[in-house]
Each structure stands twice: as C-alpha cells, then as structure tokens.
Amino acid sequence: MPASCSTLLLPVARIASIVAEGELLYLMTAKSERHTITCRLKDLEGWLDPARFIRLGRGTLANIDAIAKVNVMPGGTHVAVLTNGQKLQVSRLQSRIIRERFLKL
C-alpha cells in the first residue's frame, strides 16, 4: 500500500514557535499542535515577518504574540514561556535583544 501524502495549510499567525532538531523543523501552534517540516531554519526565518517572529537561540524562533512572559534564570539566561505553555530557552545574546525589543513594545 503506498504511503499517503498531504499538504497542510497553516496560517502563520497560528504558529507559536519553530524549533530545529537536526534536519527537521517542528512548528508548534498556539493550540499545541505539532507539525514537522523539512526546511532550513534560516530560510524559513527569511520568509517570516521579522516584526512578528524573534529568534530565541540558534535553533528556535517564536511568535512575539505567543510569548506570555520571559523568566530570568540563574547565570543570566532566560526562558520564554508561551501562551500554549511551551517553555523555550533563550540564549544570552538573544536575551539582551529580547529585553530591548519588549521594552520598546
């Protein structure tokens, strides 16, 4: 029996986060639905609106509208908590950028 293929149309506004793991990207929606695609994160980031999506670390992007809070952790790192309950590490470099960006909003 042949494997079935399908295409899912996912509105960008429904994407809460995008996390790279190896060759795969995992898109998590605001309702905690997880979808897997094969694409380079850098390429996908270039297609997304930089006013809506922010890089949290080397392999993670988040929808700014989905960030509920950012917790300060020991050692100067941060964890972004999304409205869907997802917790994502924020790199030290991006922590500074996120602070500056959220203070401007």
N, CA and C of each residue as an Amber inpcrd file, in Angstrom:
protein
   315
   0.8460000  -1.1750000   0.0000000   0.0000000   0.0000000   0.0000000
   0.8970000   1.2450000   0.0000000   0.6890000   2.1980000  -0.9110000
   1.5410000   3.3850000  -0.9670000   1.2780000   4.3030000   0.2210000
   2.3270000   4.9910000   0.6280000   2.1920000   5.9760000   1.7060000
   1.3940000   7.1640000   1.1850000   0.5950000   7.7260000   2.0490000
  -0.2010000   8.8750000   1.6220000   0.5480000  10.1650000   1.9320000
   0.3460000  11.1310000   1.0980000   0.9330000  12.4520000   1.2830000
  -0.1850000  13.4580000   1.3850000   0.0660000  14.4770000   2.1430000
  -0.9120000  15.5560000   2.2380000  -0.1840000  16.8650000   2.4710000
  -0.8560000  17.9210000   2.1710000  -0.3170000  19.2540000   2.3900000
  -1.2040000  19.9590000   3.3940000  -0.5940000  20.5090000   4.3980000
  -1.3220000  21.2370000   5.4260000  -1.0820000  22.7250000   5.2090000
  -2.1490000  23.4800000   5.1280000  -2.0370000  24.9330000   5.0350000
  -2.1930000  25.4830000   6.4440000  -1.1400000  26.0750000   6.9480000
  -1.1250000  26.5730000   8.3150000  -0.9050000  28.0840000   8.2910000
  -1.8980000  28.8570000   8.7050000  -1.7060000  30.3070000   8.7450000
  -0.5470000  30.6760000   9.6720000   0.2920000  31.5690000   9.2370000
   1.4660000  31.9700000  10.0050000   1.0780000  32.4780000  11.3930000
  -0.0410000  33.1450000  11.5070000  -0.4770000  33.6780000  12.7990000
  -0.7330000  32.5780000  13.8330000  -0.9830000  31.3460000  13.3810000
  -1.2320000  30.2290000  14.3100000   0.0580000  29.6050000  14.8350000
   1.1900000  29.9380000  14.2310000   2.4590000  29.3660000  14.6610000
   2.9400000  30.0750000  15.9200000   3.1720000  29.2990000  16.9850000
   3.6900000  29.8540000  18.2320000   5.2160000  29.7950000  18.2510000
   5.7710000  28.6570000  17.7900000   7.2220000  28.5220000  17.7930000
   7.6810000  27.5860000  16.6840000   8.9600000  27.7070000  16.3680000
   9.6040000  26.8340000  15.3970000  10.9280000  26.4160000  16.0160000
  11.1090000  25.1100000  16.1580000  12.3180000  24.5800000  16.7910000
  12.9960000  23.6140000  15.8250000  14.2790000  23.8400000  15.5950000
  15.0640000  22.9680000  14.7200000  15.6680000  21.8360000  15.5310000
  15.5540000  20.6300000  14.9790000  16.2160000  19.4530000  15.5450000
  16.7830000  18.6640000  14.3770000  18.0770000  18.7890000  14.1780000
  18.7140000  18.1290000  13.0440000  18.2020000  18.7000000  11.7380000
  17.7360000  17.8260000  10.8600000  17.2470000  18.2340000   9.5430000
  15.7800000  18.6490000   9.5510000  15.1330000  18.5350000  10.6930000
  13.7000000  18.8000000  10.7740000  13.3920000  20.0740000  11.5530000
  12.2780000  20.6950000  11.1900000  11.7480000  21.8180000  11.9530000
  10.4070000  21.3940000  12.5260000  10.1940000  21.7180000  13.7810000
   8.9300000  21.4190000  14.4480000   8.1960000  22.7350000  14.6760000
   7.0280000  22.8490000  14.0580000   6.1860000  24.0220000  14.2300000
   5.1470000  23.6970000  15.2860000   5.0590000  24.5140000  16.3230000
   4.0780000  24.3310000  17.3820000   3.0740000  25.4760000  17.2730000
   1.8050000  25.1130000  17.2660000   0.7650000  26.1350000  17.1480000
   0.3570000  26.6540000  18.5220000  -0.4690000  27.6710000  18.5110000
  -0.9910000  28.2430000  19.7530000  -1.8380000  27.2240000  20.5070000
  -2.3840000  26.2250000  19.8120000  -3.1990000  25.1830000  20.4490000
  -2.3840000  23.9180000  20.7000000  -1.0580000  24.0430000  20.6960000
  -0.1200000  22.9480000  20.9630000  -0.1710000  21.8200000  19.9340000
  -0.5720000  22.1210000  18.7190000  -0.4880000  21.1520000  17.6320000
   0.9500000  21.2060000  17.1140000   1.5300000  20.0350000  16.8570000
   2.9150000  19.9770000  16.3960000   2.9610000  19.4520000  14.9770000
   3.6570000  20.1950000  14.1200000   3.7990000  19.8230000  12.7170000
   5.2880000  19.7830000  12.3750000   5.6650000  18.8300000  11.5430000
   7.0550000  18.6510000  11.1680000   7.2450000  18.9950000   9.6930000
   8.2850000  19.7840000   9.4170000   8.6200000  20.1030000   8.0330000
  10.1240000  19.9430000   7.8470000  10.5360000  19.7950000   6.6130000
  11.9590000  19.7670000   6.2910000  12.2890000  21.0700000   5.5810000
  13.0600000  21.8770000   6.2400000  13.4310000  23.1870000   5.7150000
  14.5630000  23.7010000   6.5940000  15.3930000  24.5390000   6.0740000
  16.4200000  25.1700000   6.9080000  15.7890000  26.3160000   7.6830000
  16.1110000  26.4100000   8.9640000  15.5370000  27.4530000   9.8080000
  15.8600000  28.8340000   9.2670000  17.0680000  29.0090000   8.8040000
  17.4740000  30.3110000   8.2600000  16.6110000  30.6960000   7.0530000
  16.2940000  29.7270000   6.1950000  15.4390000  30.0080000   5.0400000
  14.0320000  30.3900000   5.4850000  13.4700000  29.6140000   6.4050000
  12.1200000  29.8890000   6.8950000  12.0660000  31.2400000   7.5940000
  13.0930000  31.5460000   8.3660000  13.1540000  32.8300000   9.0660000
  13.1150000  33.9880000   8.0670000  13.7530000  33.8180000   6.9200000
  13.7620000  34.8540000   5.8940000  12.3970000  35.1020000   5.2710000
  11.5270000  34.0930000   5.3230000  10.1820000  34.2320000   4.7580000
   9.1900000  34.8100000   5.7620000   9.5490000  34.7760000   7.0370000
   8.6370000  35.2560000   8.0790000   8.8550000  36.7380000   8.3550000
   7.8140000  37.3910000   8.8200000   7.8630000  38.8060000   9.1480000
   8.7180000  39.0100000  10.4010000   9.8420000  39.7400000  10.2980000
  10.7060000  39.9420000  11.4690000  10.0340000  40.7610000  12.5740000
   8.9500000  41.4380000  12.2660000   8.2100000  42.1610000  13.2990000
   7.3490000  41.2140000  14.1300000   7.1030000  40.0010000  13.6250000
   6.2490000  39.0250000  14.3290000   7.0170000  37.8770000  14.9500000
   8.1740000  37.5280000  14.3710000   8.9460000  36.3900000  14.8580000
  10.3230000  36.8360000  15.3120000  10.7480000  36.2750000  16.4370000
  12.0410000  36.6380000  17.0050000  12.8380000  35.3650000  17.2790000
  14.1150000  35.4450000  17.0530000  14.9910000  34.3070000  17.3170000
  15.2800000  34.2730000  18.8130000  15.0940000  33.0960000  19.4120000
  15.3810000  32.9200000  20.8370000  16.7530000  32.2980000  21.0560000
  17.2220000  31.5940000  20.0560000  18.5160000  30.9320000  20.1340000
  18.8770000  30.4180000  18.7660000  19.9450000  29.6720000  18.7030000
  20.4440000  29.1950000  17.4140000  19.4080000  28.4050000  16.6210000
  18.5870000  27.6010000  17.2950000  17.6380000  26.7590000  16.5910000
  16.1900000  27.0150000  16.9380000  15.8670000  28.2260000  17.4140000
  14.5000000  28.4830000  17.8690000  14.0120000  29.8670000  17.4600000
  12.7830000  29.8840000  16.9220000  12.0750000  31.1330000  16.6420000
  10.7590000  31.1080000  17.4130000  10.2790000  32.2790000  17.8100000
   8.9830000  32.3520000  18.4850000   8.1820000  33.5130000  17.9330000
   6.8810000  33.3170000  17.8970000   5.9520000  34.3670000  17.5200000
   5.8510000  35.3150000  18.7100000   6.1300000  36.5700000  18.5030000
   6.1140000  37.5430000  19.5960000   4.7590000  37.5670000  20.2930000
   3.6810000  37.4170000  19.5360000   2.3440000  37.4380000  20.1260000
   2.0940000  36.2340000  21.0370000   2.8920000  35.1670000  20.8930000
   2.7060000  33.9560000  21.6940000   3.5420000  33.9580000  22.9680000
   4.4160000  34.9510000  23.1320000   5.2540000  34.9930000  24.3330000
   4.4550000  35.6200000  25.4650000   4.1740000  34.8040000  26.4940000
   3.4070000  35.2780000  27.6410000   4.3060000  35.9750000  28.6580000
   5.4920000  35.3950000  28.8880000   6.4470000  36.0100000  29.8130000
   7.8280000  35.4490000  29.5490000   8.8180000  36.1420000  30.0700000
  10.2030000  35.7080000  29.9650000  10.7610000  35.6580000  31.3790000
  11.1460000  34.4650000  31.8080000  11.6900000  34.2680000  33.1560000
  13.2030000  34.3680000  33.1440000  13.7440000  35.0690000  34.1430000
  15.1910000  35.1590000  34.3070000  15.6460000  33.9210000  35.0600000
  16.7050000  33.2900000  34.5460000  17.2470000  32.0780000  35.1460000
  18.6360000  32.3700000  35.7150000  19.1310000  31.5110000  36.5970000
  20.4920000  31.7050000  37.1260000  21.5100000  31.6970000  35.9780000
  22.5290000  32.5130000  36.1250000  23.5750000  32.5620000  35.1150000
  23.2940000  33.5350000  33.9890000  22.2410000  34.3150000  34.1120000
  21.9470000  35.3350000  33.1110000  21.1850000  34.8540000  31.8980000
  20.7180000  33.6130000  31.9060000  19.9130000  33.1400000  30.7810000
  18.4370000  33.3890000  31.0700000  17.6190000  33.1610000  30.0810000
  16.1850000  33.3810000  30.2030000  15.4250000  32.2040000  29.5990000
  14.1760000  32.0550000  30.0110000  13.2720000  31.0670000  29.4390000
  12.0060000  31.8080000  29.0370000  11.6250000  31.6770000  27.7710000
  10.3810000  32.2750000  27.2860000   9.2550000  31.2760000  27.5200000
   8.1870000  31.7440000  28.1310000   7.0110000  30.9130000  28.3580000
   5.9340000  31.3960000  27.3880000   5.4700000  30.4900000  26.5300000
   4.4860000  30.8500000  25.5180000   3.0670000  30.6480000  26.0400000
   2.1240000  31.2340000  25.3600000   0.7270000  31.1310000  25.7710000
   0.2070000  29.7030000  25.7150000   0.8580000  28.8250000  24.9390000
   0.4510000  27.4150000  24.8680000   1.1340000  26.5650000  25.9420000
   1.8980000  27.2100000  26.8400000   2.5780000  26.5100000  27.9180000
   3.9820000  26.0570000  27.5850000   4.3740000  26.1820000  26.3440000
   5.7080000  25.7700000  25.9110000   6.7680000  26.6650000  26.5600000
   7.8750000  26.0520000  27.0030000   8.9900000  26.7890000  27.5970000
  10.2020000  26.6220000  26.6990000  10.7860000  27.7420000  26.2820000
  11.9090000  27.7190000  25.3480000  13.0930000  28.4850000  25.9160000
  14.2610000  27.8650000  25.8630000  15.4830000  28.5270000  26.3150000
  15.8020000  29.7040000  25.4090000  16.3090000  30.7630000  26.0090000
  16.7360000  31.9430000  25.2720000  18.2410000  32.0750000  25.4870000
  18.9850000  32.2290000  24.4020000  20.4430000  32.3660000  24.5250000
  20.7820000  33.6920000  25.2100000  21.9890000  33.7820000  25.7260000
  22.4110000  35.0270000  26.4050000  22.3460000  36.2210000  25.4550000
  22.8480000  36.0300000  24.2430000  22.8320000  37.1260000  23.2610000
  21.3960000  37.5470000  22.9600000  20.5290000  36.5780000  22.7050000
  19.1440000  36.8930000  22.3690000  18.3890000  37.4450000  23.5730000
  18.7900000  37.0870000  24.7890000  18.1460000  37.6310000  25.9920000
  18.2290000  39.1480000  25.9950000  19.3920000  39.6600000  25.6550000
  19.5730000  41.1170000  25.6070000  18.6850000  41.7320000  24.5220000
  18.6460000  41.1000000  23.3580000  17.8360000  41.6090000  22.2500000
  16.3490000  41.5720000  22.6110000  15.9250000  40.5050000  23.2570000
  14.5130000  40.3730000  23.6560000  14.1430000  41.4530000  24.6750000
  15.0070000  41.6790000  25.6520000  14.7250000  42.7420000  26.6420000
  14.5390000  44.0810000  25.9460000  15.4530000  44.4100000  25.0400000
  15.3660000  45.6790000  24.3130000  14.0980000  45.7510000  23.4800000
  13.7580000  44.6480000  22.8210000  12.5860000  44.6300000  21.9480000
  11.2930000  44.7660000  22.7280000  11.1750000  44.0380000  23.8490000
   9.9450000  44.1030000  24.6230000   9.7980000  45.4310000  25.3510000
  10.8960000  46.0620000  25.7020000  10.7940000  47.3670000  26.3370000
  10.2860000  48.4250000  25.3550000  10.5000000  48.1810000  24.0420000
  10.0440000  49.1220000  23.0180000   8.5810000  48.9200000  22.6670000
   8.0210000  47.7180000  22.9500000   6.6200000  47.4310000  22.5760000
   5.6370000  48.1790000  23.4180000
